[in-house]
Amino acid sequence: MQQDDGSQAVCPFSGARAGGGMARRTFLTGAMAAAMTPAVAGLGGIARAEDPPVTGEPAPAPAPVAPAETAAHAVGDPRGADIAVRVDRRQEARFGLMFKDLPAYAPTDGLLVWLAQSMNDGKAPLSDVRDSDVAFDNSGMPAGYIYFGQFVDHDMTLDKTPLSNRMQDPMAMRNYDTPWFDLGSVYGKGLQGSPELYDQDPARVGYLKLNPHDDLVDLPRDDRGAAYLGDPRNDENLIVAQLHTVFIRLHNTFMSQGMTYAQARRQTRWHYQWLIVNDYLPRIVGRDVVNSLIRREGTIKYTGTLYRPANPANPYMPIEYSGAAYRFGHSMIRAEYEMQDGHTVPIFGADGFEDLRGNRPIPANLWADWNYFFDIPGLEPPDDRNMARLIDTQISLPLYTLPSTVVAPTTRAIVALAERNLLRGKRLGLPCGQDVARAMGITPLTNAQLGLRQPGWEGKAPLWYYVLKEAEVVNRGLKLGPVGGRIVAETILGIMALDPESYFNLKPAFQWQERKTVGDVILLAGALDPRSRIVLPEDQVEETGPLPLAPDEQINPAATSPVLSLSLTE
């Protein structure tokens, strides 16, 4: 879908030292002496039940592989996102309104453009993150979580419907994928449906493909440099692309422990889901909000009242979530990131200069030292770790002037991300923030509190702006406020609970050790240093026996590595 200006709608989402830990440089130096990770081919499709049990038998010869796709984040609104204005405000399909009885809010475009201009912080990218203005940094949010959130968004909004079916059903009333947290971006359509994502070595059936080059581990790519992925949006920037490789390596780690493909896929999904519920969401909305919305009754039950799809088997994505509340991450994106010690890079540089744009092989000097993006157990944090910006109404300068590789340089192109978001919210028929607050039973913030004093607003505020300013006013920008937090938490937890194959339903007793984080998964996957195969410190793992097998599952005969796991059982 195009913006009103004719350009494509794009939305790039993306300290003191602690004592007693292993020094980061010591850890990485030792890691570099380890053997390089063996190449593993193919990114497997994550089809739910369509993949047969994997044995040691060679897979059928795959069909010729087509060139890989490239994509920018949210190029065009996802299919069916404008259902409220084109069909019915009460209709649920791939998308739908959470607050169906609320009217659309449509201030003038002139007001929205003025508001967008006021949201530009005007700060040029720094040459060194250590010079960051700490007043704008969220001290409890390492910047990697913003890109983890982008990874989650792509998983939820992935549309694997064949193009012919999309054309027959452009509003996604019938043909649409449910927004399960099933790592569809990693597994694609499964072993049979996405063979280009999988290792074709007969001895490595079920392994996902990686592409080592320049002494680092990259996504599998074609000869143009485009990545083979279940969702090409995961190659839009170099941070989320490298985060994607972490989950490939986690799956392959489980395979090497002796699991079947089905077991490894399930364990990878459940670790990912566990991180969303127990690490990511508590940072974004608060642990108290998460705990108030789930309880254990055999399975893990969702107790929210706002997100209640009419068809639980085919849940919808709330427009208030996708078009406003979940766009909180845009305000948290830094203008620059330190990729390794002393190497700071702008997210968008001048065309042709070093920056973090994707859709290309990972440059040898732009690999991510994950200790600069997440808390890594056992390592001292660097003094200049990339921290997320506060959730507020200020957007970093590079997102105010999106480059030509993100927005086509046409005459009427809108290059300010804030302007695109605000105009999109109006076009999708979103309600105003105050109406949503009242519908939740929350006393709304006034426009005076929100800093909107012009008479043209008529005492109302665009929902996206309201969510950002609410976080700033109520929680000092450290986490979402009561309106934004409830929309985000209820959508994510509600969808997780409706998925019959999530750990909420299949294994509610699945408990990773208390307070485990994305950093622990990076270690478990052996992916701390993308240039080498990491041997985990002894205190990070313990030996266990093989996981219990279902009657129809077999140990992969090609796997010979000992089983190492983090005290969890299937």
TIFIVO-940090 format. One line per 3 residues: for each residue y, x, z of N, C-alpha, C. Coordinates in steps of 0.2 Angstrom, whole numbers. Layout:
% residues N
Y X Z Y X Z Y X Z | ...
//
This chain:
% residues 570
-6 4 0 0 0 0 6 4 0 | 11 2 -3 18 6 -4 23 3 1 | 27 8 3 33 6 7 38 2 2
43 -1 5 48 -5 1 52 0 -3 | 52 7 -1 55 12 -5 51 14 -11 | 45 12 -12 40 14 -17 36 20 -15
38 23 -10 33 29 -8 28 27 -4 | 23 31 -3 17 29 1 18 30 8 | 15 25 12 16 24 19 12 30 23
15 34 26 12 40 29 14 40 36 | 9 42 41 10 43 48 6 49 50 | 9 55 50 6 61 53 5 60 61
-1 59 63 -2 58 70 -4 65 73 | -4 66 71 -6 71 75 -3 70 81 | 16 143 160 13 140 166 10 146 170
9 144 176 6 149 181 -1 150 179 | -3 156 181 -10 158 180 -14 156 186 | -20 153 184 -25 151 190 -29 157 191
-30 158 198 -34 163 200 -42 162 200 | -46 167 199 -53 166 200 -57 165 193 | -53 164 188 -56 162 182 -57 169 178
-61 168 172 -62 174 168 -56 174 163 | -54 180 162 -48 181 158 -50 179 151 | -45 175 147 -46 173 141 -47 179 136
-44 184 136 -45 190 131 -52 193 133 | -54 193 139 -60 196 140 -66 192 137 | -65 185 138 -70 180 136 -71 181 128
-65 181 125 -65 181 117 -67 187 115 | -66 193 118 -68 199 116 -76 200 116 | -78 197 122 -86 197 122 -89 193 117
-86 187 116 -88 182 111 -89 185 104 | -84 189 102 -84 192 96 -89 197 94 | -92 199 100 -98 204 99 -104 200 97
-104 193 98 -110 189 97 -111 188 90 | -117 186 88 -119 185 81 -115 179 78 | -113 180 72 -109 174 69 -114 168 68
-111 162 69 -115 156 68 -118 155 62 | -125 154 61 -128 153 55 -125 147 51 | -124 147 45 -121 142 41 -126 136 42
-123 130 43 -126 124 43 -123 119 38 | -127 117 33 -124 113 28 -124 105 29 | -120 102 27 -120 95 27 -117 91 32
-113 86 31 -110 82 36 -113 75 36 | -118 74 41 -122 68 40 -118 62 41 | -121 57 37 -118 50 38 -120 47 45
-116 43 48 -118 40 54 -120 33 54 | -123 31 48 -126 25 47 -130 23 54 | -129 16 56 -131 15 63 -139 15 63
-142 11 59 -149 11 59 -153 12 52 | -149 14 47 -151 15 41 -155 21 40 | -154 26 44 -157 33 43 -164 32 46
-169 34 43 -176 34 45 -177 40 50 | -182 40 55 -183 46 59 -184 52 55 | -181 57 58 -181 64 54 -187 68 56
-191 70 51 -196 75 53 -195 81 49 | -200 86 50 -199 92 46 -200 92 39 | -202 86 36 -203 86 29 -196 87 25
-197 91 20 -191 92 16 -188 85 13 | -181 85 13 -178 79 11 -178 79 4 | -178 72 1 -177 72 -7 -171 76 -9
-172 78 -15 -167 82 -19 -161 77 -19 | -155 79 -17 -149 75 -17 -146 74 -24 | -142 69 -25 -139 68 -31 -133 73 -32
-131 74 -38 -125 78 -39 -119 76 -34 | -116 81 -31 -111 80 -27 -104 79 -30 | -101 74 -29 -94 73 -32 -89 77 -29
-83 78 -32 -78 82 -28 -76 78 -22 | -74 82 -17 -72 79 -10 -65 76 -11 | -64 71 -7 -58 67 -7 -53 71 -2
-47 70 -4 -41 72 1 -37 66 3 | -34 66 8 -30 61 11 -25 63 16 | -19 59 16 -15 60 22 -16 55 26
-13 56 33 -15 51 38 -11 44 36 | -15 39 37 -12 32 36 -8 31 29 | -10 34 24 -7 33 17 -8 26 15
-3 22 15 -4 15 14 -6 12 21 | -4 6 22 -7 2 28 -15 1 26 | -19 2 32 -26 0 31 -27 -7 28
-32 -7 24 -34 -14 21 -34 -19 26 | -30 -25 25 -30 -30 29 -25 -30 35 | -21 -25 36 -17 -24 41 -11 -29 41
-10 -32 35 -4 -37 35 -7 -44 35 | -12 -45 38 -16 -51 38 -11 -57 41 | -7 -55 46 -3 -60 50 2 -63 45
5 -59 41 10 -61 36 8 -64 30 | 2 -62 28 -1 -64 21 -6 -70 22 | -9 -71 27 -14 -76 28 -12 -81 34
-13 -79 40 -12 -83 46 -11 -79 52 | -7 -81 56 -6 -77 63 -12 -78 67 | -16 -83 66 -22 -84 71 -28 -81 68
-28 -78 62 -34 -76 58 -36 -69 61 | -43 -69 62 -46 -62 64 -50 -60 58 | -49 -54 56 -54 -51 51 -55 -44 53
-53 -39 48 -53 -32 50 -47 -31 55 | -42 -34 54 -36 -34 59 -34 -41 61 | -30 -41 66 -28 -48 68 -23 -47 74
-19 -52 76 -15 -51 81 -18 -53 88 | -16 -49 93 -19 -50 100 -15 -56 103 | -9 -56 101 -5 -62 104 -3 -66 98
-7 -71 97 -7 -75 91 -2 -80 91 | 1 -82 97 6 -88 98 13 -85 98 | 14 -78 98 20 -76 98 23 -75 91
30 -77 90 33 -76 84 34 -69 82 | 34 -68 75 36 -61 72 43 -60 74 | 45 -53 75 52 -51 76 54 -47 70
60 -50 68 62 -47 61 70 -45 62 | 72 -40 65 79 -38 65 81 -35 58 | 87 -34 57 89 -32 50 87 -25 49
85 -23 43 83 -16 41 89 -11 43 | 95 -13 43 101 -9 45 100 -7 52 | 98 -12 57 98 -10 64 92 -5 65
86 -7 61 80 -2 62 82 5 59 | 85 5 54 87 12 51 92 16 56 | 97 12 59 101 15 64 97 18 70
92 13 73 88 15 78 84 21 77 | 81 22 71 77 27 69 81 34 69 | 87 33 67 91 39 67 93 42 74
93 37 79 95 39 85 88 42 89 | 83 42 86 77 44 89 75 51 87 | 79 54 83 78 61 80 81 66 86
76 70 88 79 75 94 83 81 91 | 82 82 84 86 87 81 84 95 83 | 79 96 86 77 102 89 73 106 83
75 111 81 71 115 76 65 118 79 | 59 119 75 53 122 78 55 129 81 | 52 130 87 53 137 90 49 142 87
51 148 88 47 154 85 42 156 90 | 42 154 96 38 156 102 37 150 107 | 31 147 108 31 141 112 33 143 119
33 149 121 35 151 128 42 149 129 | 46 148 124 53 146 124 54 139 125 | 49 135 125 49 128 126 53 125 131
57 120 130 61 116 135 56 112 140 | 55 115 146 50 111 150 52 104 151 | 58 103 151 60 96 152 57 91 147
55 93 141 52 89 136 44 89 136 | 42 94 140 34 95 141 31 90 146 | 25 87 144 21 83 148 16 88 152
18 90 158 14 95 162 7 94 163 | 5 87 162 -2 85 163 -6 84 157 | -3 86 151 -6 84 145 -6 90 140
-11 94 140 -12 99 135 -11 96 128 | -8 99 123 -7 96 117 -13 94 113 | -19 97 114 -25 95 110 -26 88 111
-25 85 116 -26 78 117 -23 73 112 | -17 75 109 -14 71 104 -18 71 98 | -21 77 96 -25 77 90 -32 74 92
-35 75 98 -41 71 99 -39 63 98 | -34 61 100 -32 54 99 -31 52 92 | -29 57 88 -29 56 80 -36 56 78
-41 60 80 -48 60 78 -51 53 80 | -49 50 86 -52 44 88 -49 38 83 | -42 39 82 -39 34 77 -43 33 71
-44 39 68 -48 39 61 -55 36 62 | -58 37 68 -65 35 69 -65 27 69 | -59 24 72 -59 17 73 -57 14 66
-53 17 62 -50 14 56 -53 16 50 | -59 19 50 -62 21 44 -65 15 41 | -64 15 34 -66 9 30 -71 12 25
-78 11 26 -83 14 21 -85 9 16 | -81 3 16 -83 -2 11 -82 1 4 | -87 0 0 -87 2 -7 -80 -1 -11
-78 3 -15 -71 1 -18 -72 -6 -22 | -77 -7 -25 -78 -13 -29 -78 -19 -24 | -81 -19 -18 -80 -24 -13 -73 -25 -10
-70 -19 -9 -63 -19 -7 -58 -23 -12 | -60 -22 -18 -55 -25 -23 -57 -33 -23 | -63 -35 -22 -65 -42 -21 -62 -45 -15
-61 -41 -10 -59 -44 -3 -53 -39 -1 | -47 -40 -4 -42 -35 -2 -39 -36 5 | -40 -42 8 -37 -43 15 -43 -42 20
-49 -39 18 -54 -38 22 -56 -43 27 | -57 -49 24 -59 -55 27 -66 -55 28 | -70 -52 24 -77 -52 24 -80 -45 24
-78 -41 20 -81 -34 19 -77 -29 23 | -79 -28 29 -76 -23 33 -80 -20 38 | -79 -13 40 -83 -10 45 -80 -11 52
-84 -12 56 -82 -13 63 -79 -7 66 | -74 -7 71 -71 -1 73 -75 2 79 | -81 3 78 -85 6 83 -84 14 84
-85 16 90 -84 24 91 -90 27 90 | -92 27 83 -99 30 81 -98 36 77 | -92 40 77 -91 46 74 -93 45 66
-91 40 64 -92 39 56 -88 44 52 | -83 47 55 -79 52 52 -83 58 51 | -88 59 56 -92 65 56 -98 64 52
-102 58 53 -108 57 50 -108 53 43 | -102 51 41 -102 47 35 -107 41 34 | -110 41 29 -115 35 28 -122 37 30
-123 43 33 -130 45 35 -133 50 30 | -139 52 32 -143 57 29 -144 55 21 | -145 49 20 -147 47 13 -140 45 10
-135 42 13 -129 40 10 -124 46 9 | -124 51 13 -119 56 12 -123 63 13 | -127 65 8 -131 71 8 -126 77 8
-120 76 5 -116 82 5 -113 84 12 | -114 80 17 -112 82 24 -118 86 27 | -124 86 25 -129 89 28 -132 95 25
-135 99 29 -139 105 27 -145 104 23 | -145 106 17 -151 105 12 -156 110 13 | -156 114 18 -161 119 19 -167 115 22
-173 115 19 -179 111 22 -180 112 29 | -179 118 31 -180 120 38 -175 118 43 | -169 115 40 -164 113 44 -162 105 43
-167 101 42 -166 94 40 -162 91 47 | -157 87 45 -154 84 51 -148 88 54 | -147 94 52 -141 98 54 -135 96 49
-129 96 52 -123 95 49 -121 102 46 | -117 101 40 -115 107 36 -108 110 39 | -108 116 39 -102 120 40 -101 125 35
-95 128 35 -93 133 29 -90 139 32 | -94 144 34 -91 150 37 -87 154 31 | -81 157 32 -78 161 28 -73 165 32
-71 171 30 -66 175 33 -67 176 40 | -74 176 42 -76 177 49 -74 171 54 | -73 165 51 -72 159 55 -76 153 52
-77 148 56 -81 142 54 -76 137 52 | -77 134 46 -73 129 43 -77 123 41 | -74 118 39 -77 112 36 -81 114 29
-86 110 27 -89 111 21 -83 109 15 | -83 113 10 -78 111 5 -80 112 -2 | -77 109 -7 -78 110 -14 -75 116 -16
-75 117 -23 -72 123 -25 -64 123 -26 | -62 117 -25 -54 116 -24 -52 117 -17 | -56 117 -12 -54 118 -6 -54 112 -2
-55 106 -5 -55 99 -2 -62 99 2 | -61 96 8 -67 95 13 -71 89 12 | -78 91 12 -83 85 12 -83 82 19
-80 76 20 -80 73 27 -82 66 26 | -84 63 32 -85 55 32 -78 52 31 | -73 55 33 -66 53 33 -61 58 31
-59 59 25 -55 64 23 -48 65 26 | -46 60 30 -40 61 34 -41 66 40 | -47 68 41 -48 73 46 -46 80 44
-45 81 38 -42 87 35 -35 87 34 | -31 82 36 -24 82 35 -20 87 38 | -22 90 44 -19 96 47 -24 100 50
-22 106 51 -27 112 53 -30 111 60 | -26 107 64 -29 106 71 -34 101 72 | -33 95 69 -38 90 69 -44 92 64
-43 96 59 -49 99 55 -53 103 59 | -50 107 63 -54 112 68 -57 108 73 | -54 103 76 -57 99 81 -64 95 78
-63 93 72 -69 90 68 -75 95 69 | -74 101 67 -79 106 67 -82 107 74 | -79 105 80 -82 105 86 -87 100 87
-86 94 84 -91 89 85 -97 90 80 | -96 94 74 -101 96 70 -106 101 74 | -102 105 77 -106 111 81 -110 108 87
-107 103 90 -110 99 96 -117 96 93 | -116 93 88 -123 90 85 -128 95 84 | -126 100 80 -130 106 79 -133 109 85
-129 110 90 -131 112 96 -137 108 99 | -136 102 99 -142 97 101 -148 98 97 | -147 99 90 -153 100 86 -156 106 88
-153 111 89 -156 118 91 -159 118 97 | -158 113 102 -161 112 108 -168 109 107 | -169 106 101 -176 103 100 -176 96 99
-170 93 99 -169 86 98 -170 84 91 | -172 78 90 -172 75 83 -165 74 81 | -165 72 74 -158 70 72 -155 64 75
-160 59 76 -157 53 80 -155 54 87 | -159 59 90 -157 60 97 -150 64 97 | -150 69 93 -144 73 93 -138 69 91
-138 64 86 -133 60 84 -131 56 90 | -136 53 94 -134 48 99 -131 52 105 | -134 58 107 -130 62 112 -123 64 110
-122 66 104 -115 68 102 -111 62 102 | -113 56 100 -109 50 101 -107 48 108 | -112 49 112 -111 47 119 -107 52 123
-107 58 121 -102 63 124 -95 61 122 | -95 60 116 -88 58 113 -85 52 116 | -89 47 117 -87 40 120 -86 42 127
-90 46 131 -88 47 138 -82 50 138 | -80 55 134 -73 58 134 -68 53 133 | -69 49 129 -63 44 128 -62 40 134
-67 38 137 -66 33 143 -65 37 149 | -67 43 150 -66 47 157 -62 53 157 | -60 55 151 -55 60 150 -48 58 147
-49 56 140 -43 54 136 -39 48 139 | -43 42 140 -39 36 142 -36 37 149 | -39 40 154 -35 41 160 -29 45 160
-29 50 155 -23 54 154 -17 50 151 | -19 45 146 -14 41 142 -12 35 146 | -16 31 150 -14 25 153 -15 25 161
-18 30 163 -19 31 170 -26 29 172 | -30 32 177 -36 31 179 -37 24 182 | -32 22 186 -32 16 189 -32 10 184
-29 10 178 -29 5 173 -36 5 170 | -39 11 169 -46 11 166 -51 8 171 | -51 10 177 -55 7 182 -54 0 183
-48 -3 182 -47 -10 183 -50 -14 178 | -52 -11 172 -54 -15 166 -62 -15 165 | -66 -11 169 -73 -10 168 -76 -11 175
-82 -14 175 -86 -14 181 -94 -13 179 | -98 -11 183 -105 -10 182 -109 -16 184 | -112 -19 179 -117 -25 181 -123 -24 176
-127 -19 178 -133 -17 173 -130 -13 168 | -126 -16 163 -122 -13 158 -115 -12 161 | -111 -8 157 -104 -8 159 -100 -13 156
-97 -17 160 -94 -23 157 -86 -22 157 | -84 -25 151 -76 -25 150 -74 -31 154 | -68 -31 158 -66 -36 161 -59 -38 159
-56 -35 154 -49 -37 151 -49 -44 149 | -43 -46 149 -42 -53 146 -38 -54 140 | -35 -48 138 -30 -49 132 -34 -48 125
-39 -43 125 -43 -42 119 -50 -46 120 | -50 -51 116 -56 -56 116 -57 -58 109 | -61 -54 105 -62 -56 98 -66 -63 98
-64 -67 93 -68 -73 92 -75 -72 90 | -76 -67 86 -83 -65 83 -84 -58 86 | -88 -58 92 -89 -51 96 -93 -47 91
-97 -49 87 -101 -45 82 -97 -41 77 | -91 -44 76 -87 -41 71 -80 -41 73 | -79 -36 79 -72 -37 82 -66 -34 77
-61 -37 78 -55 -35 74 -51 -29 78 | -46 -26 74 -42 -21 77 -35 -25 78 | -32 -25 84 -26 -28 85 -20 -25 81
-16 -28 78 -10 -26 75 -5 -23 80 | -5 -26 86 0 -23 91 -3 -16 93 | -9 -15 93 -12 -8 94 -11 -3 89
-13 -5 83 -13 0 77 -6 1 74 | -1 -5 75 5 -4 72 11 -2 77 | 9 -2 83 14 -1 88 11 4 94
7 1 98 6 4 105 2 11 104 | -3 11 99 -6 17 98 -2 23 94 | 4 21 92 8 26 89 12 29 94
11 29 100 14 32 105 13 40 104 | 8 42 101 7 49 100 12 52 95 | 15 49 91 20 51 87 26 55 91
27 52 97 33 55 101 30 61 105 | 24 62 105 21 68 109 20 74 104 | 21 73 98 19 79 93 25 84 94
23 90 95 27 96 95 30 98 88 | 35 101 88 38 104 81 34 110 79 | 30 113 84 27 120 83 21 120 88
16 125 86 10 126 91 9 133 90 | 7 136 96 4 143 96 -3 143 95 | -5 145 89 -12 145 87 -16 150 91
-14 156 92 -17 161 96 -11 165 99 | -13 170 104 -8 173 108 -3 176 103 | 4 174 104 9 177 101 10 174 94
6 169 91 7 167 84 9 159 84 | 15 158 84 18 151 84 19 149 77 | 17 143 75 17 140 68 20 133 69
25 132 64 28 125 64 23 120 61 | 23 114 63 18 109 60 20 108 53 | 26 107 51 28 107 44 33 112 43
32 117 39 37 122 37 40 120 30 | 44 125 28 47 124 21 41 124 16 | 42 120 11 36 120 6 34 127 4
28 128 5 26 135 2 25 140 8 | 28 139 14 28 143 19 22 141 24 | 21 146 29 15 145 34 17 139 38
12 134 38 13 129 43 6 126 44 | 5 120 47 -1 117 49 -4 112 45 | -1 111 39 -4 106 34 -11 108 32
-15 103 31 -22 104 29 -23 103 22 | -29 100 21 -32 99 14 -32 106 10 | -35 111 14 -36 118 11 -40 121 16
-44 127 14 -48 131 18 -43 133 24 | -46 133 30 -43 136 36 -41 143 35 | -34 145 34 -32 152 33 -35 156 39
-36 162 37 -40 167 42 -35 168 48 | -29 167 48 -24 169 53 -22 162 57 | -25 156 55 -23 150 58 -28 147 62
-33 150 64 -39 147 68 -36 146 75 | -38 141 78 -36 138 84 -39 141 90 | -36 145 94 -38 147 101 -38 141 105
-43 138 107 -43 131 110 -41 132 117 | -40 138 120 -37 138 127 -30 137 126 | -27 137 120 -20 135 120 -19 127 119
-24 124 118 -24 116 117 -27 112 122 | -32 115 126 -36 111 131 -37 116 137 | -38 113 143 -41 116 149 -48 118 147
-49 125 148 -56 127 146 -59 130 153 | -64 127 155 -67 129 162 -69 136 162 | -67 140 167 -69 147 168 -64 151 165
-58 149 161 -53 153 158 -47 152 162 | -43 157 162 -36 156 165 -32 153 159 | -28 148 161 -23 146 156 -18 151 154
-16 151 147 -11 155 145 -4 153 148 | 0 157 149 7 155 151 10 150 147 | 9 151 140 13 147 135 8 142 132
4 139 135 -1 134 132 4 128 129 | 1 126 123 5 120 120 4 114 124 | 9 111 127 9 105 130 11 100 126
9 94 127 11 88 123 19 86 125 | 23 84 121 29 81 123 28 75 127 | 33 73 131 33 67 135 33 61 130
31 55 132 31 49 129 38 46 130 | 42 46 124 49 44 125 51 42 118 | 57 40 117 60 38 111 63 44 107
61 50 108 63 55 104 58 58 100 | 59 59 94 54 61 89 56 68 87 | 51 73 86 53 80 84 55 80 77
60 85 76 63 86 70 59 86 64 | 53 90 64 49 90 57 46 83 55 | 46 78 60 43 71 59 49 67 56
55 69 57 61 66 54 63 68 47 | 60 73 45 61 76 38 54 78 35 | 50 73 34 43 74 32 43 78 25
39 83 24 39 87 18 36 83 12 | 37 86 6 36 82 0 28 82 -1 | 24 86 3 17 85 2 14 79 6
19 76 11 17 71 15 20 64 12 | 26 65 10 30 59 7 32 61 0 | 30 58 -5 32 60 -12 39 59 -13
42 64 -16 49 65 -17 52 60 -22 | 52 54 -21 55 49 -25 62 47 -23 | 66 44 -27 73 42 -26 74 39 -20
69 34 -18 70 29 -12 65 31 -7 | 63 37 -7 58 39 -2 61 39 5 | 57 37 10 59 37 17 55 43 20
59 48 22 56 54 25 56 54 33 | 59 49 36 59 49 43 53 45 46 | 49 48 50 43 44 52 45 38 57
50 39 61 52 34 65 54 28 61 | 58 29 55 60 23 51 54 20 48 | 50 24 46 44 21 42 40 17 47
39 19 54 36 15 59 39 8 60 | 46 9 61 50 3 63 50 -2 57 | 50 0 51 50 -5 45 43 -8 44
38 -3 46 31 -6 45 30 -11 50 | 32 -10 56 31 -15 61 34 -22 59 | 40 -22 57 43 -28 54 39 -31 49
37 -27 44 33 -30 38 26 -33 40 | 23 -30 45 17 -32 48 17 -39 52 | 24 -41 54 24 -47 58 23 -46 65
25 -40 68 24 -39 75 29 -43 79 | 26 -45 85 31 -48 90 35 -43 93 | 40 -45 97 45 -40 100 42 -38 107
44 -33 110 41 -30 116 42 -35 122 | 48 -38 122 49 -43 128 44 -49 128 | 43 -51 122 38 -57 121 31 -55 123
29 -49 121 23 -47 123 22 -46 131 | 27 -43 134 27 -42 141 26 -49 145 | 30 -54 143 30 -60 146 23 -63 145
20 -63 139 14 -65 138 8 -62 142 | 10 -56 144 5 -52 149 6 -54 156 | 12 -58 158 14 -59 164 18 -54 168
21 -49 164 25 -44 166 32 -45 165 | 36 -44 170 43 -44 169 46 -39 164 | 49 -42 159 50 -37 153 57 -33 155
57 -27 152 63 -23 152 68 -26 148 | 74 -26 150 80 -29 146 82 -24 141 | 86 -26 136 88 -22 131 93 -17 134
97 -19 139 101 -14 143 97 -8 145 | 91 -10 149 87 -4 151 84 0 145 | 83 -3 140 80 0 134 86 4 130
92 3 132 97 7 128 99 4 122 | 98 -3 121 99 -6 115 105 -12 116 | 111 -10 115 116 -14 117 120 -18 112
118 -16 106 121 -20 100 119 -27 100 | 124 -32 98 122 -39 98 117 -41 93 | 116 -37 88 111 -39 83 104 -39 85
102 -36 91 95 -36 93 93 -43 96 | 98 -47 98 97 -53 101 93 -53 108 | 94 -47 111 90 -47 118 83 -45 117
81 -43 111 74 -41 109 73 -34 107 | 67 -31 107 66 -24 105 60 -24 101 | 60 -19 95 54 -18 91 48 -16 96
42 -18 95 37 -17 100 35 -9 100 | 35 -6 95 34 2 95 39 5 100 | 46 4 98 51 7 102 50 4 110
49 -2 111 48 -4 118 43 0 121 | 37 1 118 31 4 121 33 11 123 | 37 15 119 39 22 120 44 22 126
49 17 126 55 17 131 52 15 137 | 47 10 137 44 8 144 40 14 147 | 37 18 143 34 24 146 39 29 149
44 29 146 50 34 149 53 31 155 | 54 24 155 58 21 160 53 21 167 | 47 18 165 43 17 171 39 23 173
37 27 169 32 33 171 35 39 169 | 41 40 168 45 46 166 42 50 160 | 38 46 156 36 49 150 29 52 151
26 52 157 20 55 158 14 51 156 | 14 45 155 9 40 153 12 34 150 | 8 30 147 11 23 145 12 19 151
17 14 149 19 9 154 14 3 154 | 15 -2 158 11 -8 159 9 -12 152 | 14 -12 148 13 -16 141 9 -11 137
12 -5 135 8 -1 131 1 1 133 | 1 3 140 -6 5 142 -11 -1 142 | -9 -7 143 -14 -12 143 -16 -13 136
-12 -13 131 -14 -14 124 -19 -9 122 | -17 -3 124 -22 3 122 -28 3 125 | -28 2 132 -34 2 136 -39 -4 134
-36 -10 134 -40 -16 133 -43 -15 126 | -40 -13 121 -43 -12 114 -48 -7 114 | -47 -1 117 -52 4 116 -59 2 121
-57 -1 127 -63 -2 131 -66 -9 129 | -63 -13 126 -66 -19 124 -70 -18 118 | -68 -14 113 -72 -12 107 -78 -8 110
-77 -4 114 -83 0 117 -88 -4 120 | -86 -9 124 -91 -14 127 -95 -18 122 | -91 -20 116 -95 -24 111 -100 -21 107
-99 -14 107 -104 -10 103 -111 -10 106 | -116 -13 103 -122 -13 106 -126 -6 106 | -123 -1 103 -126 5 103 -122 10 107
-116 8 110 -112 13 114 -116 14 121 | -114 19 124 -117 21 131 -116 15 136 | -111 11 135 -109 6 139 -116 1 140
-119 0 134 -124 -5 133 -131 -2 133 | -132 4 129 -138 7 129 -140 11 135 | -135 15 138 -137 19 143 -131 19 148
-130 13 152 -124 13 157 -125 18 162 | -131 21 163 -131 26 168 -130 33 166 | -128 34 159 -126 40 156 -120 43 160
-121 48 164 -116 51 168 -115 58 166 | -110 60 163 -109 68 163 -106 70 169 | -106 76 171 -104 78 178 -97 76 179
-95 75 185 -88 72 186 -83 76 184 | -78 73 181 -72 76 178 -73 81 173 | -78 80 169 -79 85 163 -74 83 158
-72 87 153 -66 86 149 -68 89 142 | -63 88 137 -64 90 130 -66 98 131 | -63 101 135 -64 109 136 -71 110 137
-75 106 141 -82 107 142 -86 106 136 | -84 101 132 -88 99 126 -87 105 121 | -81 108 121 -80 114 117 -84 120 119
-85 121 125 -90 126 127 -97 124 126 | -99 118 127 -106 116 126 -108 116 118 | -103 115 114 -104 116 107 -104 123 105
-102 128 109 -102 135 107 -96 136 102 | -90 132 103 -85 132 98 -78 134 101 | -78 138 106 -72 140 109 -68 145 104
-72 149 101 -69 154 96 -72 152 89 | -68 149 85 -71 147 78 -73 153 74 | -72 159 76 -74 165 72 -81 167 74
-84 164 79 -90 167 81 -94 162 85 | -101 164 86 -105 159 90 -104 161 98 | -102 157 102 -101 158 109 -107 157 113
-108 162 117 -114 162 122 -110 159 129 | -112 153 131 -109 150 137 -110 155 143 | -105 155 148 -106 158 154 -112 155 158
-115 159 162 -121 156 165 -119 150 170 | -113 150 173 -112 145 177 -110 139 174 | -109 139 167 -108 133 164 -114 128 162
-120 131 162 -125 128 160 -131 128 164 | -136 124 164 -142 125 167 -148 123 163 | -154 126 164 -159 125 160 -162 118 162
-164 114 157 -168 108 158 -174 107 154 | -178 103 155 -183 101 151 -181 97 145 | -185 96 140 -183 92 134 -181 85 136
-177 82 133 -175 75 134 -181 70 133 | -181 65 137 -187 60 136 -186 57 129 | -192 56 126 -192 54 119 -194 47 118
-191 43 114 -194 36 112 -200 37 108 | -204 32 108 -211 32 105 -210 34 98 | -205 32 94 -205 34 87 -201 40 86
-199 44 91 -195 50 89 -200 56 90 | -198 61 86 -202 67 86 -198 73 87 | -200 78 91 -196 84 91 -196 88 84
-190 90 83 -189 93 76 -193 100 76 | -198 100 72 -202 106 72 -198 113 69 | -192 112 66 -188 118 64 -184 121 70
-184 117 75 -180 119 81 -184 124 85 | -181 130 87 -185 135 91 -181 137 97 | -174 135 98 -170 137 103 -172 134 109
-171 138 115 -172 134 122 -167 129 123 | -169 124 127 -165 118 128 -160 120 134 | -153 120 132 -148 121 137 -143 115 137
-142 112 143 -138 106 143 -134 106 149 | -129 101 149 -125 101 155 -127 95 160 | -133 96 163 -136 91 168 -135 84 166
-138 82 160 -137 75 158 -144 73 155 | -146 67 155 -152 65 152 -150 59 148 | -155 58 143 -154 52 138 -158 47 142
//
